[in-house]
Amino acid sequence: MISSLTIAQAHKKLRNKEISSAELVQACIDRIESVDKSLNAIISRNFEKALTEAKKVDSSGGFTNPLSGIPYLTKDVYCEEGVPTTGCSNILRNPTYTPPFDSTTTKRLKKAGAISIAKTNTDEFTMGASTETSCYGVTRNPWDTTRVAGGSSGGSAAGVAAAEGIFALGTDTGGSIRQPAGFCNVSGMRPTYGRTSRYGVMSMASSLDTIGPIAKTAEDMAIILQAIAGKDPLDGTTSDLAVPDYVSELKVSVKGLKIGIPHEYFIDGMSPDVEKAVRDAAKEYEKLGAILVDISLPHTKYALATYYVICPCEVSSNMSRYDGIRYGHGVTGAENLLDHYEKVRGEGFGPEVKRRIMVGTYALSAGYYDAYYRQAQKVRTLIGQDFTEAFKKVDVVLAPVSPTPAFTVGAHANDPVAMYLEDAFMDGAVMAGIPALSIPCGFSNTKSGVPALPIGLQLMGAQWQEGTILRAAHAYQQATDWHTKTPNL
Ligand code: GLN
């Protein structure tokens, strides 16, 4: 099946004229048509336009860029000119919002020749860890459809795992690329905050949101990051630091690389299968010549609480743009402006978005600002300092992505705090603004009728050191075959 090729493999075949881009796009379309009914990873399709673009790329022939003619899936928060984009929220679904412009990331991919074929499911405006807050319903895990694919970029991760696209775009505010990648046995990366442009991507929490790839290998992530990273005049938080050659850097060996193992990331209550798989991965690095170092990140236990103060505060501000006046869900018969807002937002937003708007508005209000938001910002600095200290001793920090493999659909339906706890191992990197990725590192045991479920390994690097964690991930994938395992669909 050619839709299961990696970018690097597909590129070789395109260049050698063994396949055409139109065939590759058609293979992804066929795959979506045959398996997506049981997954719900794809929420809107852009097939005709994609096929037209593929034919254009085929006739221009060169395939000089590794992304030329490669079909991909886009999380439904990236704006693309003329393509319906809803943030998986009823407030933009009816009438459907169709952006008149492209996000910087999809524009850069277009320039490289990549072809966006479909939009993927996400939690509403990316708030969640399972896609269960999406107005389109949950995305199911391709390894066990009674379980979630993770969130919020669950549609993108499930789509890549199921070979519905060659790669996908996600966003990671508090783990939304890494966690679903871990749950679905694919590779996903959150770059340093400011490495990729957020322009044209619907915001959740602007000081935490990052744009990144979900792919089948670390090599593919390097190829994608190469195309999308770098200064964007339309996003003032992007850095003008030069973008290194991530793909060439992959060749550098991990011999002598210092890998820190933080004991705070191995806690009571985590799945023994997860702990074993992650510790085995560390041993594999030792075999490859890396040096393991025990480290401490003492403020780790505050990361989750800090995230769940800062994130809702920024949500409460970002969501205020959805007022139903210029676009999106509208109402008739409102008695006055306030009544209009109440109706539009009351009908348009789901419960998780409303919860965060309320928590954030409360925490930012005059009497509580110092106690919550300001305090959280101080703790954020302390968490960042933990990492700064750690990276004086080590090059990479190795940890699990999630404490357990994918949970069942509905498991946290009545318990938002249990859902928040799913992010426990991912918010440290978020607070520190550092790059972090997830790669497959094993499967749970198949005891008591539960099918084997994928386990993710998390690698974190110092700010702007995406190249270091990508080459560490690549070295692991050269030595193991977990990432080559695909679900039976
Ligand atoms: N699960 C986290 C949340 O609900 C992360 C979301 C994200 O990274 N977009 O906020």
Boltz pocket constraint, residues with backbone or C-beta under 6 A from the ligand:
constraints:
  - pocket:
      binder: B
      contacts: [[A, 125], [A, 126], [A, 127], [A, 128], [A, 129], [A, 151], [A, 152], [A, 171], [A, 172], [A, 173], [A, 174], [A, 175], [A, 176], [A, 177], [A, 204], [A, 311], [A, 419], [A, 423]]
      max_distance: 6.0
